[in-house]
């Protein structure tokens, strides 16, 4: 045999030895990643459900195929490693987990296999409990937004942000405005246009919020945000904090007289923690709140709350983990110079922290750790997590939601939306 034929024979041999898969992936397609969600059914059992998703590079998205088999992995309570508990066949995209215990935290992930390739799902956590019933507190007409609703301590009034619309010279206008609803009479009144992040005083007699009403831009794209107070008895609005800066997330401090807020007063775009004392003077407690030096189009914070029991302040802060951005919750102890500490640190998004008014160690928050946003409660002292809500596809918590402790701390109220656009405020026993 002449040596010039040897390379061709070698290539032919290699091709003939290449493994042929019965479940081959079509040319131009890729194996999809399982998108995993952990649910709880009405019997209190854990159900894992997944569909197939893909990652796109810009506008280019390759066709995807499903796996020909799936494997389910679990990390049991008090264990450090995942173990495989089941192998499923093609077109099986759900699994009922056996032998779970109430009050214990379980983590899961799923792998998809086809033609020698493996795609791994997101990891989810669930803490099964008896399936809770919820009660509707208030409901808006379809497609009327409801942002940052807050229920007062008496449980008879709700402050929230929604669209205020009016017609002038034949032209329709609409702005996000502060509304107040009386849950006893059903009456609703618009308090102030162009408002953000309402918060109640401890006794429910006053509302504080941010506003841009009547304020002009000082540079392109930058309008100062002032802080105001609304007195429910006198119906008077008073200016708390003016200036040429952004002032966000006002909340009453432990003494119920001074007000804590975030502001970029020292450097535009760089926010620090400030206190407005009852004499009207402001002081900076922490010049800059930062967790890494990342740049993102997402808001750097979404919420802030101060404990009525301790000197602790909670803030959800955006940070970069790997190649993605997530929110985690940090505490700032005003008894120790606003020293920063970890409160809820995880590989998931944890937002909207809220301290319990009746227990200094309980912190409610919203997390997507189960695969979709749910309400959770952390016992800060023990580190124990409780999952409060188990919403399914018919209701979801928006990123503009907020939580309220109601019924003297025995229940949690929060806004939900339906796929048809219905907006509700519901409450679930803690």
C-alpha positions as CSV (number, residue, x, y, z in Angstrom):
1,X,0.0,0.0,0.0
2,X,1.4,3.3,-0.9
3,X,1.9,5.7,2.0
4,X,-0.1,8.5,0.3
5,X,-3.3,6.5,1.0
6,X,-2.6,6.1,4.7
7,X,-4.0,9.4,5.9
8,X,-7.3,8.8,4.1
9,X,-7.6,5.3,5.6
10,X,-6.9,6.7,9.0
11,X,-9.7,9.3,8.7
12,X,-12.1,6.6,7.4
13,X,-11.2,4.4,10.4
14,X,-11.8,7.2,12.9
15,X,-15.1,8.1,11.3
16,X,-16.3,4.5,11.3
17,X,-15.4,4.2,15.1
18,X,-17.3,7.4,16.0
19,X,-20.1,6.6,18.4
20,X,-23.5,6.8,16.9
21,X,-26.3,7.8,19.3
22,X,-29.9,6.6,18.9
23,X,-30.9,9.9,20.6
24,X,-28.7,12.1,18.4
25,X,-29.1,15.9,18.6
26,X,-30.1,17.3,15.2
27,X,-27.5,19.4,13.4
28,X,-27.7,23.1,14.4
29,X,-29.6,22.3,17.7
30,X,-28.4,22.3,21.3
31,X,-29.5,20.4,24.4
32,X,-31.8,22.7,26.4
33,X,-31.2,23.5,30.1
34,X,-34.0,22.4,32.5
35,X,-35.6,25.4,34.2
36,X,-36.6,23.9,37.6
37,X,-39.3,25.0,40.1
38,X,-40.1,23.4,43.4
39,X,-43.8,23.5,44.3
40,X,-45.9,22.2,47.2
41,X,-49.2,20.5,46.4
42,X,-52.4,20.7,48.5
43,X,-51.3,17.5,50.4
44,X,-48.1,19.2,51.5
45,X,-45.9,17.1,49.2
46,X,-43.0,18.5,47.2
47,X,-43.4,18.5,43.4
48,X,-40.5,19.3,41.1
49,X,-41.5,20.7,37.6
50,X,-39.2,21.8,34.8
51,X,-39.4,23.1,31.3
52,X,-36.6,23.6,28.8
53,X,-34.8,26.9,28.3
54,X,-31.8,28.2,26.3
55,X,-29.2,30.9,26.5
56,X,-29.0,33.2,23.6
57,X,-26.0,35.2,22.3
58,X,-27.4,38.5,21.4
59,X,-30.2,38.0,18.9
60,X,-28.9,34.6,17.9
61,X,-30.7,31.6,19.5
62,X,-30.0,28.1,18.4
63,X,-32.9,25.6,18.3
64,X,-33.1,23.4,21.4
65,X,-34.1,19.8,22.0
66,X,-35.2,18.1,25.2
67,X,-33.2,15.4,26.9
68,X,-33.8,11.7,26.4
69,X,-33.4,11.1,30.1
70,X,-33.3,13.2,33.3
71,X,-31.7,12.7,36.7
72,X,-33.0,14.3,39.9
73,X,-30.5,15.2,42.7
74,X,-31.2,16.3,46.3
75,X,-29.3,17.7,49.2
76,X,-31.0,16.5,52.3
77,X,-31.3,18.6,55.5
78,X,-28.0,18.7,57.5
79,X,-26.1,17.1,54.5
80,X,-23.4,18.8,52.5
81,X,-23.5,16.8,49.3
82,X,-26.1,16.2,46.6
83,X,-27.2,12.6,45.8
84,X,-29.1,11.2,42.9
85,X,-32.6,10.0,43.9
86,X,-34.3,9.2,40.6
87,X,-33.7,8.7,36.8
88,X,-36.6,9.6,34.5
89,X,-37.3,8.9,30.8
90,X,-37.9,11.1,27.9
91,X,-40.8,13.6,28.1
92,X,-41.0,13.2,31.9
93,X,-40.7,16.8,33.3
94,X,-42.1,16.4,36.8
95,X,-41.3,14.4,39.9
96,X,-43.0,13.9,43.3
97,X,-40.4,13.8,46.0
98,X,-41.0,11.1,48.6
99,X,-40.5,11.2,52.3
100,X,-40.0,15.0,52.9
101,X,-40.5,16.4,56.4
102,X,-42.2,19.7,57.3
103,X,-39.9,22.5,58.4
104,X,-36.8,21.0,56.8
105,X,-34.9,22.7,53.9
106,X,-34.3,20.6,50.8
107,X,-32.3,21.6,47.7
108,X,-32.7,20.0,44.3
109,X,-31.3,20.2,40.8
110,X,-32.0,18.2,37.6
111,X,-29.7,17.1,34.8
112,X,-30.8,16.5,31.2
113,X,-28.9,13.9,29.1
114,X,-28.9,13.2,25.4
115,X,-26.3,11.9,22.9
116,X,-23.6,11.9,25.5
117,X,-24.2,15.6,26.5
118,X,-25.4,16.8,29.9
119,X,-27.2,20.1,30.8
120,X,-27.7,21.0,34.4
121,X,-30.7,23.0,35.8
122,X,-30.8,25.8,38.3
123,X,-30.6,24.7,42.0
124,X,-33.8,25.3,44.0
125,X,-34.7,25.2,47.7
126,X,-38.0,24.5,49.4
127,X,-39.1,24.2,53.0
128,X,-42.3,22.2,53.0
129,X,-45.1,23.1,55.4
130,X,-48.8,22.5,55.6
131,X,-50.3,24.1,52.5
132,X,-51.5,27.6,53.5
133,X,-54.7,29.3,52.6
134,X,-54.6,33.0,51.7
135,X,-57.1,35.8,52.2
136,X,-57.5,38.7,49.7
137,X,-57.1,42.1,51.5
138,X,-57.8,44.3,48.5
139,X,-58.0,44.0,44.7
140,X,-57.6,46.5,41.8
141,X,-59.2,46.4,38.4
142,X,-57.3,44.6,35.7
143,X,-54.0,46.2,34.6
144,X,-54.1,48.9,37.3
145,X,-50.6,48.8,38.8
146,X,-50.1,48.4,42.6
147,X,-46.5,49.1,43.7
148,X,-45.0,49.0,47.2
149,X,-48.3,48.5,49.1
150,X,-48.0,49.0,52.9
151,X,-50.6,48.1,55.5
152,X,-50.7,50.1,58.7
153,X,-50.3,48.5,62.1
154,X,-54.0,48.6,62.7
155,X,-54.7,46.7,59.5
156,X,-57.4,49.0,58.3
157,X,-55.6,51.1,55.7
158,X,-53.3,50.5,52.8
159,X,-50.9,53.0,51.2
160,X,-49.7,52.1,47.8
161,X,-48.4,53.5,44.5
162,X,-50.5,53.3,41.4
163,X,-51.2,55.2,38.2
164,X,-53.2,58.4,38.5
165,X,-54.8,59.4,35.2
166,X,-56.4,62.6,34.0
167,X,-57.4,64.3,30.7
168,X,-56.3,67.9,29.9
169,X,-57.1,69.7,26.6
170,X,-58.0,66.4,25.1
171,X,-54.7,64.8,26.0
172,X,-54.5,61.8,28.5
173,X,-51.8,61.9,31.2
174,X,-50.8,59.4,33.9
175,X,-48.2,59.4,36.7
176,X,-47.3,57.0,39.5
177,X,-49.0,58.5,42.6
178,X,-49.6,57.8,46.3
179,X,-53.0,56.4,47.1
180,X,-54.6,55.6,50.5
181,X,-57.4,53.0,50.8
182,X,-59.6,52.5,53.8
183,X,-60.2,48.7,54.1
184,X,-63.3,49.3,56.3
185,X,-65.2,51.7,54.2
186,X,-63.7,50.8,50.9
187,X,-62.9,54.5,50.1
188,X,-59.8,55.4,48.2
189,X,-58.1,58.8,47.9
190,X,-55.1,60.1,45.9
191,X,-52.7,61.8,48.3
192,X,-49.9,63.0,46.1
193,X,-48.6,62.7,42.5
194,X,-45.2,61.3,41.5
195,X,-44.4,59.4,44.7
196,X,-42.3,56.4,45.7
197,X,-41.8,54.0,48.6
198,X,-44.5,54.9,51.2
199,X,-43.9,53.8,54.8
200,X,-46.0,54.0,57.9
201,X,-45.1,55.4,61.3
202,X,-45.2,52.9,64.1
203,X,-48.6,54.1,65.3
204,X,-50.1,54.4,61.8
205,X,-50.8,58.1,62.1
206,X,-48.4,59.3,59.4
207,X,-47.0,58.3,56.0
208,X,-43.5,59.2,54.7
209,X,-42.5,58.8,51.1
210,X,-40.3,60.2,48.3
211,X,-41.7,62.5,45.6
212,X,-40.7,64.5,42.5
213,X,-44.0,66.5,42.4
214,X,-43.3,70.1,41.4
215,X,-39.5,69.5,41.1
216,X,-37.7,70.2,37.9
217,X,-34.6,68.4,36.4
218,X,-31.3,70.0,37.4
219,X,-29.4,68.1,34.7
220,X,-30.5,65.8,31.9
221,X,-32.1,62.7,33.3
222,X,-31.7,63.8,37.0
223,X,-34.6,65.1,39.0
224,X,-34.1,65.5,42.8
225,X,-36.3,63.3,45.0
226,X,-37.6,65.0,48.2
227,X,-39.0,63.3,51.3
228,X,-42.5,64.3,52.6
229,X,-44.8,63.4,55.4
230,X,-48.6,63.0,55.3
231,X,-50.6,63.3,58.5
232,X,-53.8,61.3,58.3
233,X,-55.7,63.3,60.9
234,X,-55.0,66.8,59.6
235,X,-54.5,65.7,56.0
236,X,-51.5,68.0,55.8
237,X,-48.3,67.4,53.8
238,X,-45.0,68.7,55.1
239,X,-41.6,68.7,53.6
240,X,-39.0,66.6,55.5
241,X,-36.0,66.7,53.2
242,X,-35.5,68.8,50.2
243,X,-32.3,69.6,48.3
244,X,-30.7,68.7,44.9
245,X,-30.2,65.0,45.4
246,X,-32.0,61.7,45.4
247,X,-33.4,60.5,48.7
248,X,-34.8,57.0,48.8
249,X,-36.6,54.5,51.0
250,X,-37.5,56.6,54.1
251,X,-38.3,54.6,57.1
252,X,-38.9,55.4,60.8
253,X,-36.0,54.5,63.1
254,X,-36.4,52.6,66.3
255,X,-37.4,55.7,68.3
256,X,-40.3,56.4,65.8
257,X,-39.1,60.1,65.6
258,X,-36.0,60.2,63.5
259,X,-36.1,58.9,59.9
260,X,-33.5,56.8,58.1
261,X,-33.1,57.1,54.3
262,X,-30.6,56.5,51.5
263,X,-29.2,59.6,49.7
264,X,-26.5,60.5,47.2
265,X,-26.0,63.9,48.9
266,X,-22.2,63.5,49.1
267,X,-21.6,62.3,45.5
268,X,-24.2,61.9,42.8
269,X,-25.0,58.2,42.2
270,X,-23.2,57.0,45.3
271,X,-25.7,56.3,48.1
272,X,-25.0,56.4,51.8
273,X,-27.2,55.8,54.9
274,X,-28.5,59.0,56.5
275,X,-30.6,60.0,59.5
276,X,-33.0,62.9,59.7
277,X,-33.4,63.9,63.3
278,X,-36.6,65.3,64.8
279,X,-35.0,68.8,64.9
280,X,-34.8,68.7,61.1
281,X,-31.0,68.2,60.9
282,X,-29.5,65.4,58.8
283,X,-26.4,63.4,59.6
284,X,-24.6,60.8,57.6
285,X,-24.3,57.4,59.3
286,X,-22.5,55.6,56.5
287,X,-21.0,57.7,53.6
288,X,-21.2,54.9,51.0
289,X,-23.0,51.6,50.8
290,X,-21.3,49.4,48.2
291,X,-20.9,45.7,47.7
292,X,-18.3,45.4,44.9
293,X,-17.7,47.7,42.0
294,X,-20.0,46.2,39.4
295,X,-21.9,48.2,36.8
296,X,-25.5,47.1,36.0
297,X,-28.7,48.5,34.6
298,X,-30.5,47.1,37.6
299,X,-31.3,49.2,40.7
300,X,-28.6,49.0,43.3
301,X,-31.2,48.7,46.1
302,X,-34.9,47.8,46.1
303,X,-35.9,48.2,49.7
304,X,-34.8,49.2,53.2
305,X,-36.3,48.7,56.7
306,X,-35.4,49.5,60.3
307,X,-36.1,47.3,63.2
308,X,-38.5,48.7,65.9
309,X,-36.8,46.4,68.4
310,X,-33.1,46.8,67.8
311,X,-30.7,49.2,66.1
312,X,-30.5,47.0,63.0
313,X,-31.3,48.3,59.5
314,X,-31.7,45.9,56.5
315,X,-31.0,46.7,52.9
316,X,-31.1,44.5,49.8
317,X,-28.0,45.2,47.7
318,X,-27.1,44.2,44.2
319,X,-23.9,42.2,43.7
320,X,-22.2,40.2,41.0
321,X,-21.8,36.5,41.4
322,X,-20.0,34.7,38.6
323,X,-21.5,36.2,35.4
324,X,-24.8,37.3,36.8
325,X,-26.2,39.9,39.2
326,X,-28.3,39.0,42.3
327,X,-29.7,40.8,45.4
328,X,-28.7,39.7,48.9
329,X,-29.7,41.2,52.2
330,X,-27.3,43.0,54.6
331,X,-27.7,44.5,58.0
332,X,-26.3,47.7,59.4
333,X,-26.1,47.9,63.2
334,X,-26.6,51.5,64.3
335,X,-25.5,50.5,67.8
336,X,-22.0,49.8,66.4
337,X,-21.4,52.6,64.0
338,X,-23.6,51.2,61.2
339,X,-21.3,48.1,61.0
340,X,-22.2,45.9,58.1
341,X,-23.2,42.2,58.7
342,X,-24.7,39.4,56.5
343,X,-28.4,38.7,57.0
344,X,-29.5,36.7,54.0
345,X,-26.7,35.6,51.7
346,X,-27.4,33.0,49.1
347,X,-26.9,32.2,45.4
348,X,-30.5,33.4,44.8
349,X,-32.3,36.8,44.7
350,X,-33.3,37.9,48.2
351,X,-35.2,41.2,48.3
352,X,-37.7,43.4,50.3
353,X,-36.5,42.7,53.8
354,X,-38.9,43.6,56.7
355,X,-38.4,43.1,60.4
356,X,-41.2,41.8,62.5
357,X,-42.8,44.4,64.8
358,X,-43.4,41.8,67.5
359,X,-40.2,39.8,67.4
360,X,-36.7,41.2,67.1
361,X,-35.2,38.1,65.5
362,X,-37.7,37.6,62.6
363,X,-37.0,39.0,59.1
364,X,-39.5,38.5,56.3
365,X,-38.2,38.8,52.7
366,X,-39.0,37.7,49.1
367,X,-36.8,35.1,47.4
368,X,-36.7,33.2,44.1
369,X,-34.8,30.3,45.7
370,X,-37.7,27.9,45.0
371,X,-37.6,28.8,41.3
372,X,-40.2,31.6,41.6
373,X,-40.7,34.4,44.0
374,X,-42.1,33.4,47.4
375,X,-42.3,35.0,50.8
376,X,-39.8,33.6,53.4
377,X,-39.1,34.3,57.1
378,X,-35.6,34.1,58.7
379,X,-35.0,33.6,62.4
380,X,-31.9,35.8,62.6
381,X,-30.7,34.2,65.9
382,X,-30.9,30.5,64.8
383,X,-30.6,30.9,61.0
384,X,-33.7,28.8,60.5
385,X,-35.7,29.5,57.4
386,X,-39.5,29.2,57.0
387,X,-41.2,29.3,53.6
388,X,-44.5,31.2,54.0
389,X,-46.0,31.2,50.5
390,X,-46.3,28.5,47.9
391,X,-47.7,30.4,44.9
392,X,-48.1,28.6,41.6
393,X,-48.6,29.7,38.0
394,X,-51.9,31.5,38.6
395,X,-50.3,34.1,40.9
396,X,-46.8,35.7,41.1
397,X,-45.0,38.3,43.2
398,X,-43.7,41.2,41.2
399,X,-40.3,42.8,41.7
400,X,-42.0,46.0,42.7
401,X,-43.8,44.3,45.6
402,X,-43.3,44.8,49.3
403,X,-44.3,43.0,52.5
404,X,-46.3,44.1,55.5
405,X,-46.6,42.3,58.9
406,X,-50.3,42.3,59.9
407,X,-52.5,40.7,62.6
408,X,-50.0,41.7,65.3
409,X,-47.2,39.9,63.5
410,X,-49.2,36.7,62.9
411,X,-49.6,37.1,59.1
412,X,-47.8,38.6,56.1
413,X,-49.5,40.7,53.4
414,X,-48.0,41.2,50.0
415,X,-49.1,42.0,46.4
416,X,-49.6,39.4,43.7
417,X,-50.5,39.5,40.0
418,X,-52.2,37.0,37.7
419,X,-51.4,36.3,34.1
420,X,-54.5,38.2,33.1
421,X,-53.3,41.4,34.9
422,X,-55.4,41.2,38.1
423,X,-53.6,42.9,41.0
424,X,-54.3,41.7,44.6
425,X,-53.0,42.3,48.0
426,X,-53.2,39.0,49.9
427,X,-52.2,37.8,53.4
428,X,-51.0,34.4,54.6
429,X,-50.5,33.3,58.2
430,X,-46.8,33.2,59.2
